Each structure stands twice: as structure tokens, then as C-alpha cells.
Amino acid sequence: LEETPIHPIPSFGYPYALCGYRCSHCPWVMDKNVLDDIPSMQRVTILCGSADPDGATSTMCGCARSHLESKGVSVNLIVVSDMDVSHCRDCDGCRDGMCVLDDEMDVIYDAFATSDMLILACPIHFSGPSSLIKLVMDRFQPYWFDGTLPHPSHAVALLCGGSPEPRFDATIYTMRAFAITTGMEWKGQYCLGDTDSGVDVERIRSGVSSFLDGVIGDRK
């Protein structure tokens, strides 16, 4: 799968391509039934990397929380823009322990350590992740030094882009690298394009719900 081609998106009807795209002709498109269920899923943390409470990213996060809670999963939705989180200073102060900065990142560390799965959600900005979600990922430098720190077992992403054919690949690669560094198995991503034309709540709810059912299993 390392040779997965990078290409634009001609269709938005299929949310399970490993590369983040859903081209009907692509041999790498993955049916949701191929994804392994996670039967022990009890706690999920959602990191919302958007400051727009009415935007597509926030809508995806809200739909994800509602759907997971309907399946009996405990969900902690964290809106990064509402928190006091400083930038990583690259001081190596975490080399022998946790981050030395005193801010609300501790709330995120605690949620991360006690969750079974992490959902990273953000809009695409200039073909990359939003500054808010990148701010949080950069503060996980302690996990680079200590691979024994507690962490979720799995991670997924909910991504959106304003153009008809967004470039999701750089953000997916960054998030997958983050997952690998912090010890999580990457379970895929739901990618939504053309959000500049408006936020279609029903479309988002349907797409996010189907994607999550493919990840954790269609629980009744």
C-alpha cells in the first residue's frame, strides 16, 4: 500500500480509500467491510481543529459524537480553539518526563491517555492541516522520547476541504506519522470536499456515521 498513487478526487460518494480519496476506478479503494471492527471501544476523544462552531469540521465532530454515543461509546469532544494551549518550544524539557509548559494541554494529555480511540478533525488549509490541530500534535513530543506513555490504540481522521477537489494527502501523511509516533494504529479517514458551497448536515451525518460504523462495527 506504500505505492498508493496520489490523485485528485472525481467523486465524493465513497469515504473509505486508504489514500483519502474515493475514485471509483482506483484499485486501492477499500470497502468498509474490510476494516477491522474494534469490539472493545468504550472511550473516544475527538479533537476539533476548527474555530468555526458552524463550519463543516464542527458539524462532523458533532455528528461523530452523537453517532458514537448512540452506540454506547463515551465521547469527549475537545475544541482546541476554546483552550489555552501554547506552541511547542522545542526545548527538550520533556526528554525526561512530560511537557514542562503549564497550560491546558494537560487536559488533552489526560483524555489521550484514557481513550481507546482518537479522532483528529480539521479543515484543510493550504493543502495541510489547520494550525489548531497541528499545534496540539506538536505538543506530543514527550511520546517521541518515551514510547511507554499511555495512549489510545487507534486513530482516525475527519477532514474537509472547501474546494471541489481538495488535496488531503499532506494532512493524512502528517496525522498518520503522529499516530505512529504515539503508538496508535491508523484506521482510516473520512474526507469531505466542496464545503465552500455550504454545510450539508445530512450529507455529513450520513458519511460520518457510515465511516465510523466501518471502523468500530455497526453496533445496535
C-alpha positions as CSV (number, residue, x, y, z in Angstrom):
1,L,0.0,0.0,0.0
2,E,3.0,2.3,0.2
3,E,2.8,2.8,-3.6
4,T,-0.8,4.2,-3.4
5,P,-1.0,6.9,-6.1
6,I,-1.8,10.5,-5.2
7,H,-4.6,11.9,-7.4
8,P,-7.4,14.4,-7.3
9,I,-11.0,13.4,-6.4
10,P,-13.6,13.0,-9.1
11,S,-16.3,11.7,-6.8
12,F,-17.4,12.1,-3.2
13,G,-19.6,9.2,-2.8
14,Y,-17.2,6.7,-1.2
15,P,-15.4,7.5,2.0
16,Y,-13.0,4.6,2.5
17,A,-10.0,5.0,0.3
18,L,-6.7,4.4,2.1
19,C,-5.1,7.4,0.5
20,G,-8.0,9.7,1.5
21,Y,-9.6,9.7,-1.9
22,R,-12.5,7.8,-3.3
23,C,-12.0,7.4,-7.0
24,S,-14.4,4.8,-8.4
25,H,-11.6,3.4,-10.7
26,C,-8.9,3.2,-8.0
27,P,-7.7,-0.3,-7.1
28,W,-6.8,0.9,-3.6
29,V,-10.4,1.9,-2.7
30,M,-11.3,0.0,0.4
31,D,-14.8,-1.3,1.2
32,K,-15.9,-0.6,4.8
33,N,-16.4,-4.3,5.4
34,V,-12.7,-4.9,5.0
35,L,-11.9,-2.6,8.0
36,D,-11.4,-4.5,11.3
37,D,-14.1,-3.8,13.9
38,I,-12.9,-2.6,17.3
39,P,-15.2,-4.5,19.7
40,S,-13.7,-3.1,22.9
41,M,-14.3,0.5,22.0
42,Q,-15.5,2.3,25.1
43,R,-14.0,5.8,25.2
44,V,-13.3,8.1,22.3
45,T,-11.7,11.6,22.3
46,I,-12.4,13.9,19.4
47,L,-10.0,16.8,18.8
48,C,-11.8,19.6,16.8
49,G,-9.2,21.6,15.0
50,S,-11.5,24.4,13.8
51,A,-12.6,27.6,15.4
52,D,-15.8,27.9,13.4
53,P,-18.7,26.4,15.5
54,D,-21.0,26.3,12.5
55,G,-18.5,25.0,10.0
56,A,-18.1,21.6,8.4
57,T,-15.4,20.4,10.8
58,S,-17.5,21.2,13.9
59,T,-20.5,19.6,12.2
60,M,-18.5,16.4,11.6
61,C,-17.4,16.4,15.2
62,G,-20.9,16.8,16.5
63,C,-22.3,14.1,14.2
64,A,-19.5,11.8,15.3
65,R,-20.2,12.4,18.9
66,S,-23.9,11.8,18.5
67,H,-23.4,8.6,16.5
68,L,-20.9,7.1,18.8
69,E,-22.9,8.0,21.9
70,S,-25.9,6.2,20.3
71,K,-23.7,3.1,20.1
72,G,-22.9,3.3,23.8
73,V,-19.5,4.9,23.4
74,S,-18.4,7.6,25.9
75,V,-17.2,10.6,23.9
76,N,-15.0,13.5,25.0
77,L,-15.2,16.3,22.4
78,I,-12.4,18.8,22.8
79,V,-12.5,22.1,20.9
80,V,-8.9,23.3,20.7
81,S,-9.8,26.9,19.9
82,D,-11.5,27.1,23.3
83,M,-8.4,26.1,25.2
84,D,-5.2,27.8,26.3
85,V,-2.6,25.7,24.5
86,S,0.9,27.1,23.8
87,H,3.2,26.2,21.0
88,C,5.9,23.6,21.5
89,R,9.2,25.5,22.1
90,D,11.5,22.6,21.1
91,C,13.2,23.0,24.5
92,D,13.6,19.2,25.1
93,G,12.2,19.8,28.6
94,C,10.1,16.7,28.1
95,R,13.1,14.4,27.3
96,D,13.0,13.1,30.9
97,G,9.2,13.4,31.5
98,M,6.1,15.2,30.4
99,C,5.9,18.7,28.9
100,V,7.2,21.5,31.1
101,L,4.7,24.1,29.8
102,D,1.9,24.9,32.2
103,D,-1.3,25.2,30.2
104,E,-4.5,23.4,29.3
105,M,-2.6,20.8,27.2
106,D,-2.8,18.7,30.4
107,V,-6.5,18.2,29.7
108,I,-5.7,16.8,26.3
109,Y,-2.9,14.6,27.6
110,D,-5.3,13.1,30.2
111,A,-8.0,12.5,27.7
112,F,-5.5,10.9,25.3
113,A,-4.2,8.6,28.0
114,T,-7.6,7.3,28.9
115,S,-9.2,6.8,25.5
116,D,-9.5,3.8,23.2
117,M,-9.6,5.8,20.0
118,L,-8.6,9.4,19.0
119,I,-10.4,11.3,16.2
120,L,-8.5,14.1,14.7
121,A,-10.8,16.6,12.9
122,C,-9.8,19.6,10.9
123,P,-10.3,21.6,7.7
124,I,-7.6,21.7,5.0
125,H,-5.7,25.0,5.0
126,F,-3.3,25.5,2.1
127,S,-3.2,21.7,1.4
128,G,-2.2,20.9,5.0
129,P,-3.7,20.6,8.5
130,S,-5.2,23.5,10.3
131,S,-2.8,25.4,12.7
132,L,-5.0,24.4,15.6
133,I,-4.7,20.6,15.1
134,K,-1.0,20.9,14.3
135,L,-0.5,22.9,17.5
136,V,-1.8,20.0,19.5
137,M,0.1,17.3,17.6
138,D,3.4,19.2,18.0
139,R,2.9,19.2,21.8
140,F,3.1,15.3,21.8
141,Q,6.9,15.5,21.7
142,P,7.1,13.6,25.0
143,Y,5.9,10.5,23.2
144,W,8.9,10.7,20.8
145,F,11.2,10.3,23.8
146,D,9.1,7.7,25.8
147,G,7.2,5.1,23.9
148,T,5.7,3.6,27.1
149,L,3.4,6.6,27.8
150,P,-0.4,5.6,27.8
151,H,-2.2,6.2,24.5
152,P,-5.3,5.2,22.5
153,S,-5.0,2.0,20.5
154,H,-6.4,3.5,17.3
155,A,-6.8,6.8,15.5
156,V,-8.9,8.1,12.6
157,A,-9.4,11.5,10.9
158,L,-12.4,13.6,9.8
159,L,-11.2,16.0,7.2
160,C,-12.9,18.6,5.0
161,G,-11.8,21.0,2.2
162,G,-13.6,23.9,0.6
163,S,-12.7,23.2,-3.0
164,P,-14.4,20.6,-5.2
165,E,-11.1,18.7,-5.3
166,P,-9.2,19.3,-2.0
167,R,-5.7,17.9,-1.5
168,F,-6.0,15.8,1.6
169,D,-2.7,13.8,1.2
170,A,-0.3,16.0,3.2
171,T,-2.7,16.2,6.1
172,I,-3.2,12.4,6.1
173,Y,0.5,11.7,6.0
174,T,1.1,14.1,8.9
175,M,-1.6,12.6,11.0
176,R,-0.5,9.0,10.2
177,A,3.0,10.0,11.3
178,F,1.6,11.4,14.5
179,A,-0.3,8.2,15.1
180,I,2.8,6.0,14.5
181,T,4.9,8.1,16.9
182,T,2.3,8.0,19.7
183,G,1.7,4.2,19.3
184,M,-1.7,4.2,17.6
185,E,-2.9,2.1,14.7
186,W,-4.3,4.2,11.9
187,K,-7.8,3.1,11.0
188,G,-8.5,5.5,8.1
189,Q,-10.1,8.8,7.4
190,Y,-13.4,10.4,6.2
191,C,-12.7,13.2,3.7
192,L,-15.4,15.7,2.6
193,G,-14.9,18.1,-0.2
194,D,-16.7,21.2,-1.7
195,T,-17.6,22.6,1.7
196,D,-17.4,26.2,0.4
197,S,-20.7,25.6,-1.3
198,G,-22.3,25.1,2.1
199,V,-22.6,22.7,5.0
200,D,-24.9,19.8,4.2
201,V,-25.6,18.4,7.6
202,E,-27.5,15.3,6.4
203,R,-24.7,14.5,3.9
204,I,-22.1,14.9,6.7
205,R,-24.2,12.9,9.2
206,S,-24.6,10.0,6.7
207,G,-21.0,10.0,5.7
208,V,-19.5,10.2,9.2
209,S,-21.9,7.6,10.6
210,S,-21.1,5.1,7.8
211,F,-17.4,5.7,8.2
212,L,-17.5,5.1,12.0
213,D,-19.6,2.0,11.6
214,G,-16.9,0.7,9.3
215,V,-14.3,1.4,12.0
216,I,-16.0,0.3,15.2
217,G,-18.6,-2.1,13.8
218,D,-22.3,-1.4,13.2
219,R,-23.5,-1.7,16.8
220,K,-27.2,-1.7,17.5
